[in-house]
Amino acid sequence: MKTLFASVMLFSNVFVDRFIEGGPLFMSLILICLIGSLIFLAMGFLSLNKDSQKSLKMRKLASEVSVLGLVIGFTGSLIGMITAFDSINSINNISPGVMAGGLKVSFLTTLFGCITFILPRIGILVLRSLQKE
């Protein structure tokens, strides 16, 4: 039990560190999209047998919000790349540390955006298979 707690704490510390490194603005927007799409999916599953139209609407909303999270992630990636190139341009000396820092930021937002897209997609596929269209 003690090792499980230590593992969870280590994971949460790493997650929070990566979240902050990815840029709190874009990472927060992506997190809002993830939470929103999961809420829409839950509402779609809950209304599956009661109101099929509402379930279908919730599935479509979850799909749209997950795509929005993906696009925000790619936008953060582009901004991170531009920031990295600006840093290199301003110092007139290509430093691997500066380049790696900018690339890390850009890839963290892209990764989180992809996760925000993939996780709801799994739920959308399950919900779609259960819905009567």
Buried (B, 14 or more C-beta within 10 A) or exposed (E): EEEEEEEEEEEEEEEEEBBEBBBEEBBEBBBBBBEBBBBBBBBBBEBBEEEEEBBBBBBEBBBBBBBBBBBBBBBBBEBBBEBBEEBBEEEEEEEEEBBEBBBBBBBBBBBBBBBBBEBBBEBBEEBEEEBEE
